């Protein structure tokens, strides 16, 4: 592999993990291998979901792509360049609440531009525009605790997207939401994404959500030492509506096929974590 | 319970307590003396007369002002010191580790033993009382700021870094607001301790202030004066506490009400 990345083909992948193993040192001098020998590519403009049982290290893989974690062995490359430190081209939507509780909705959104040196006035104007795009135009002055779970996720989405990252990393972003809100958020995400087709790496434990949203679905085995055990292309046409696409025959066929692989791992995963 | 009912019942408690006090100290029992001799317990009427006299003559204002000034200075100096050192320790774990036993040692020391030393160093004026208050306020603010910087949610921190914040921006947008929220949540305690420092300092040697009034009354067995001083002090503390609540509401608008149990 060429070290400086100059000889990479023009269409090099947005994210490329090759042979990534992530191990954590435990207190007793032993190590815990979360993910073993994972290779995964996300092409530019491609929406890829990672699905796996609880505790399989999906988020770990995402953190490697974000540069928040360095793999113990193997490598991570972003647009053909090996990743050192934080991935500056990526936006990250976290599973847990990650908004700044002391900032209003609009300040939470504009902060990502201000850190990039954009003057506060312009940053605010663009943040207001993004608030409108996620349907929260009237909530600019609200603090996160005054917003519902779904509204907070909308602010989070705007917070990440306003920086116009080339890659979008999402860690079960809609996990804590109720079923209806998840569907609405899924459609909102697809809407925003279709405008400029960023590369997306989306982690979820919900196979239906993964198929409905993605171009490709990647399945991981139960941990420890989780591996990637399957990779399916989703043949459904776009634009899609999350609720309607789930009624299509192709959706069911694919779901059945992937579930055959996934279900054994889910059972194993539950056994590992005691059902938690 | 409605707001009005609550206030009425609260007033009723005061009325009953004062009435009981009045009866016990004025109504003679078997041997012609009241159960609680006024020499030790004074009477509500004497105490109220005394308070009215203080305010009518205007002598009390100077003492209130001195105590307020001492408490405010102690609060400001102690808070600034606590914020600076708290930040420094939280961001420099090695420094914190080195000083840890000494911080614990000084904090464990009953501050009252420092009062004579402060009197020696700073004289009988306000500064020895301010110093005593500072030693109390400093540690409360210090521990809270230290905690506030340490306990920033790792997710919020990771998010801040993914949003491109450098060290300086992290300080301004993440650590600083978090530390301040912890400091403000201990505002009642630290302001209270600033007043305690001032009054105790005055009590141990001074020429003015509420502590001085109480001490003077005590030395002449003027029990009505002691009680009057205590009531004025209590009212003073309640007024200050009310102001703190107002300030807190303004500063911590972003925090959900449920988290306000932290003091």
Interface residues (C-beta under 8 A of the other chain):
Chain A: X66 X68 X86 X88 X90 X91 X92 X94 X96 X97 X98 X99 X100 X101 X102 X103 X104 X111 X112 X115 X116 X143 X144 X145 X159 X160 X163
Chain B: X153 X155 X156 X158 X159 X160 X161 X162 X163 X164 X165 X166 X169 X173 X174 X177 X178 X181 X253 X254 X255 X256
